[in-house]
Amino acid sequence: MQSRANTPESPAVDPITFEILSHRLQRIAKEMGSTIERVGGTVNTTQLHDYMASLYRADGEILATGESAPWHVAWGGCTVR
């Protein structure tokens, strides 16, 4: 995640709050991936890690990514839009 300029759409966030939120979002995405692996029940999810566990903004910008296939993450934003 990158800090944005102070605009009405995205107000400034102090660095400490930014890091706390960034870490929490990363942790959520990693937990999503762990859950998919645990309950997926297929070779694709448990061994090949062929899934997507990422959080996106409504405009498709990536907020946080878990440990998933990179091509899924790259195209996930397009799907969200």
Backbone bond lengths (Angstrom), bond angles and torsions (degrees), N, CA, C in turn:
res aa  C-N    CA-C-N  psi(-1)  N-CA   C-N-CA  omega(-1)  CA-C   N-CA-C  phi
1 M - - - 1.442 - - 1.515 108.65 -
2 Q 1.297 115.53 143.65 1.442 119.76 177.12 1.516 108.77 -118.76
3 S 1.343 115.60 147.14 1.454 120.92 177.84 1.522 109.39 -70.89
4 R 1.303 117.34 140.78 1.466 122.16 -179.36 1.517 110.28 -104.85
5 A 1.307 115.11 161.43 1.463 120.87 177.00 1.525 109.44 -66.37
6 N 1.308 116.69 157.21 1.453 121.99 179.71 1.524 109.70 -77.79
7 T 1.308 116.92 99.54 1.464 123.35 178.30 1.517 107.77 -128.18
8 P 1.332 117.50 164.77 1.475 118.85 178.20 1.526 112.49 -58.16
9 E 1.352 117.88 -32.89 1.465 120.82 -179.32 1.522 111.57 -76.13
10 S 1.330 116.91 -29.66 1.460 120.34 -177.98 1.527 109.84 -140.12
11 P 1.306 117.16 88.28 1.465 120.08 -179.35 1.527 111.58 -64.44
12 A 1.313 116.28 153.68 1.462 121.36 -179.21 1.526 110.45 -65.57
13 V 1.315 114.64 146.39 1.461 121.84 177.92 1.520 106.68 -123.26
14 D 1.331 116.20 136.05 1.460 118.28 179.73 1.526 109.62 -66.39
15 P 1.342 118.10 153.43 1.466 121.89 -174.16 1.528 114.68 -57.29
16 I 1.305 117.96 -36.13 1.470 120.14 -178.79 1.521 110.41 -68.45
17 T 1.320 116.92 -46.26 1.463 121.04 177.94 1.524 110.23 -62.09
18 F 1.330 116.04 -41.24 1.460 120.62 178.83 1.524 110.99 -58.34
19 E 1.317 117.74 -47.25 1.463 121.28 -179.12 1.522 111.78 -65.99
20 I 1.312 117.11 -39.20 1.472 120.60 178.17 1.519 110.34 -62.35
21 L 1.334 116.68 -47.26 1.467 120.33 179.88 1.525 111.39 -66.47
22 S 1.315 116.83 -40.84 1.455 121.20 179.39 1.529 110.70 -61.08
23 H 1.324 116.18 -46.91 1.468 120.11 179.32 1.516 111.00 -62.65
24 R 1.305 117.44 -42.12 1.474 120.92 -179.04 1.529 111.41 -64.31
25 L 1.334 116.82 -42.13 1.462 119.78 178.85 1.531 111.12 -65.34
26 Q 1.325 117.29 -39.71 1.461 120.81 176.48 1.528 110.53 -61.97
27 R 1.318 116.26 -42.32 1.466 121.32 -179.98 1.536 111.15 -64.01
28 I 1.326 116.73 -41.06 1.469 120.74 177.98 1.521 110.20 -61.79
29 A 1.331 116.86 -45.18 1.467 120.80 -179.95 1.527 110.66 -62.95
30 K 1.315 118.27 -40.80 1.473 120.72 178.05 1.527 111.51 -65.74
31 E 1.332 116.81 -38.54 1.468 120.38 177.13 1.526 110.71 -65.10
32 M 1.333 116.22 -36.87 1.466 119.89 176.55 1.530 109.86 -59.12
33 G 1.340 116.32 -46.64 1.457 120.77 179.49 1.516 112.49 -62.23
34 S 1.321 116.77 -43.07 1.469 120.78 178.31 1.518 111.11 -60.94
35 T 1.309 116.77 -40.46 1.466 120.94 179.45 1.519 110.88 -66.74
36 I 1.331 116.84 -42.59 1.468 119.66 178.09 1.518 110.20 -60.76
37 E 1.330 117.60 -44.26 1.467 120.43 178.74 1.523 111.87 -62.31
38 R 1.325 116.24 -41.22 1.465 120.72 -175.71 1.525 111.73 -69.41
39 V 1.320 118.44 -39.89 1.462 120.24 -174.57 1.520 113.61 -105.44
40 G 1.330 117.88 -4.03 1.460 121.46 -177.11 1.513 113.52 -60.89
41 G 1.329 116.47 -44.74 1.452 120.74 174.60 1.515 115.83 74.06
42 T 1.323 118.63 10.33 1.458 119.98 177.84 1.527 109.66 -125.34
43 V 1.312 115.50 160.73 1.462 120.68 177.04 1.527 109.89 -61.66
44 N 1.332 116.68 -35.36 1.469 120.11 -179.32 1.521 112.13 -58.98
45 T 1.308 117.66 -40.19 1.469 119.44 -177.91 1.516 112.59 -88.10
46 T 1.327 118.08 -38.47 1.463 119.47 -173.96 1.522 113.97 -81.82
47 Q 1.328 117.72 -34.24 1.461 120.02 -176.50 1.525 113.59 -111.58
48 L 1.317 117.30 -38.77 1.464 120.71 -177.57 1.526 113.24 -88.99
49 H 1.326 116.72 -13.77 1.476 122.63 -178.60 1.527 111.18 55.59
50 D 1.313 115.93 39.78 1.461 122.06 -178.13 1.527 109.39 -91.46
51 Y 1.325 115.67 76.83 1.456 122.81 178.92 1.519 108.45 -157.14
52 M 1.321 116.22 172.27 1.453 120.41 178.66 1.525 109.26 -123.67
53 A 1.321 115.98 126.99 1.458 121.95 176.07 1.523 106.73 -132.90
54 S 1.320 116.06 88.09 1.463 121.69 -176.75 1.518 110.09 -142.09
55 L 1.319 114.79 156.46 1.466 121.16 175.84 1.521 107.96 -113.24
56 Y 1.331 115.99 135.02 1.454 122.03 -177.61 1.524 110.80 -127.04
57 R 1.332 114.81 154.47 1.466 120.14 170.58 1.523 108.03 -78.13
58 A 1.318 117.36 167.72 1.462 121.13 -179.79 1.524 112.04 -61.32
59 D 1.342 117.58 -27.44 1.464 120.59 179.88 1.530 112.59 -86.12
60 G 1.328 118.44 4.32 1.454 122.75 176.83 1.514 115.31 93.83
61 E 1.325 118.06 -1.27 1.463 120.65 178.82 1.528 109.80 -73.39
62 I 1.320 115.96 138.19 1.464 121.12 -178.60 1.527 109.90 -72.80
63 L 1.326 115.97 129.34 1.464 121.51 173.53 1.524 110.60 -95.34
64 A 1.312 116.27 -46.66 1.465 120.91 -178.04 1.519 108.76 -157.41
65 T 1.331 115.36 147.64 1.453 119.91 178.10 1.515 110.10 -125.17
66 G 1.295 114.84 143.14 1.456 120.36 174.11 1.516 108.15 -91.68
67 E 1.306 116.03 -164.45 1.458 120.54 179.06 1.513 108.33 -91.25
68 S 1.324 115.25 89.91 1.453 120.80 -179.10 1.521 109.10 -136.78
69 A 1.313 115.82 177.46 1.454 120.71 -178.77 1.533 109.86 -64.48
70 P 1.328 117.80 129.06 1.462 120.81 -174.98 1.531 114.19 -60.34
71 W 1.326 117.38 -33.33 1.464 118.67 -179.38 1.519 111.05 -67.83
72 H 1.315 118.29 -29.41 1.456 120.18 175.60 1.522 110.87 -67.00
73 V 1.316 116.13 -42.87 1.468 121.25 -178.94 1.522 109.80 -63.17
74 A 1.312 116.89 -42.68 1.470 120.93 -178.51 1.522 111.82 -62.28
75 W 1.315 118.10 -39.24 1.451 121.21 -177.96 1.527 113.52 -90.19
76 G 1.314 117.05 -11.56 1.459 120.24 -179.04 1.513 113.14 -60.83
77 G 1.330 117.84 -39.59 1.462 121.63 178.37 1.511 112.25 -60.35
78 C 1.326 116.64 -39.01 1.479 120.52 177.77 1.521 110.27 -64.65
79 T 1.309 116.02 -38.46 1.467 120.72 178.96 1.517 111.14 -65.28
80 V 1.334 116.56 -40.74 1.456 120.74 -179.10 1.524 111.07 -65.17
81 R 1.345 115.71 -41.39 1.469 119.65 178.99 1.492 110.06 -62.55
